Amino acid sequence: MIRLDPLPGFNFYIALIEDPDNPLKSAAAMAGAFVLGGFSEATGLESEIQIQEYAAGGVNDRVFRFPSRAAYPNITLSRGVGFSEDLYLWHEGFLKGEGKRRNGLIFLANELRVPIKAWTFENGIPVKWSGPALNASSSATAVEKLEIAHEKLELTLSPGKGLDALSGAIGI
């Protein structure tokens, strides 16, 4: 009998796709060429359906509720500060009015680092970058955070969806 344990939340990695219209770059992102490593936390993998309420005249025992628009909170990525400046430079591009939106992939992997689930976000904008809190009396790791606003979040790889679904979602 095969035992299917829940996946641990610490085995994940993230890739940003610089040009979603270029299939070769998308394939490279999937293979790890644009993987942004070393993240200690990724939050905001959520979606919500907003509800439109309608109170019908003469029907006083209920309020009718209908599904409306989808809403997605910002994704926040946290990692220890290293020598790479890629997150800040992406944000700085928008500060200068020269920024470019990016699509991204967030992979959840098993113990062998094989991706089991993947979420894609579309048209990401780095809306907030936070540098490390510097404190000489603490030995904590210096952490930077990047908050990404996006238009859509979709589960594109799971045991029920094959790699072909992921390939189609990122345009290869």
N, C-alpha and C positions, 0 to 999 in steps of 0.2 A: 504494500500500500504506500502511495506517495503522500508525504506529509507536506502541506502547504502552509508554512508559518507566515505571519505578517512580515512585511519588509521593514527593516530598520530604517529610521528616519535620518540617519547620519551618512548614508551612502548616496550622495547626489552630486551632480555636476551641472554646470550651466554653460550654454554656448549662445553667443550673439551672432546673428547673421547680418553681415554688412550690406549685402545686396540681394534681397529676396528674389529678384528677377534673374539672377545669374545662377543656373543650376550647378555649375562646378563649385562655386563658393558654398552653396547650400550643402552639397555632398561633402565638402571638406569640413564644414561645421559639424555635420553628423559624425564624421570620422574623428573629430576632436581637434582639428587644426585651430579653431577659434574658441576652444573651451577656455572659459575663465575659471581657473582652479582656485582651490583654497578657501571656498566659502564655508563659514561656520554656521550660517543660518540663511534660509530663504523663507520669507513669509508672504502671505497675500495670495496664495493659490486658492482663490475662492470665486464663486459666482453666485449671483442672487437674482431671482426674478422679482421685479417690482410688481405690486398689485394695484389695480385700479378698482376702486370701490364704487358701487352704484346703489343708491337707496331708491328703490322703486316706490312710487306713490301707491298707497293702499296696501302695501306689503310691509307690515310693521314688525313682523317677528324675525326679520333677517336683513342683512345688507349683502347684496350680491358682490362677489369678488371675482375679478377676471385677471389672468396673467397679462402683464404689460411688457415693458422693456427689460433687457438683461443689464445688470450692473456688475462691474468688476472693481475691487479695491486695488490700490497700487501694490506692486510687488516690491518688497524690500530685501535687498541682498546685503549681507554683512560678512566681512572677512578681516583677517589680520592684515595690518598694513605691511606691505612688502616693497619691493623695488619697482613693481609695475605701477604705472600711472594711468592705465587704460580707462578705468571707471571715471576718474576725475576728468580726463581729457574729453571723454564723450559728453559729460555734463558741461564742461567749459565751452565746447563747441556751440551749445545752445545759448550759453551766456553771451557769446560773441555774435549770435545770430547766424551761425554757420552750421548748426547741428543737423544731423541726419537721423531720422527715425530708424529703429532696428526692430526686427523680429527676433525672438529668442526661443530657446529650447531649455527646458528644465527636466533633467533626467533623474529618475530614482532607480538605483541599481541594487542588485543582490550582492551577496558577500563576495562574489567573483568579479564585481564591477561591471557585470553585464546589465545593460539597461532593461528594466522590466516595464516601467511606465515612463511616459514623457508627456509633458504639457508644452504647448506652444503659446506664446503671446504675440500679438500683432501690433505693429506700429508703436513700439515703445519709445517713450520720451523720458530721459533722466531728469526728473523734476526736482530732486533734492539730493545733494551729496553732503555727507557729514564726515568730517575728519575725526581723528582719535581724540579722546579726552586725555590730556597730558597731566600727569600727577606724579611728582617726584617721590611721594611717599607710598606709591602703590607699585606692585610688580605685575600688574595685569597686562595682558597683551594689548597693544595699540590696535584699535578696530576702526575701520571705515565702513560707511553704509551708503548705499545708493538706492534711492526710491524711484521706481519706474512706473509712470502712468502708461496705460495701454488701452487698446480698444476692444480686445477680445482675448479670452483664455479658453483653450480647448485641450481636452485629453486626446492625444494623437497616437499614443502607443500604450497598449495594455495587453494582458493575455487574450482578451477578446478581439483586439485589433492587431494585425500583423505589421511588420516593418513597411509593407507597401502603403499602409494608411499614413505612416509618418512621412514617407517619401512624398506622397501626394500632398500632404499638408504644408510641406516647405518648398514644394515646387520642383522636385527632381523626378 
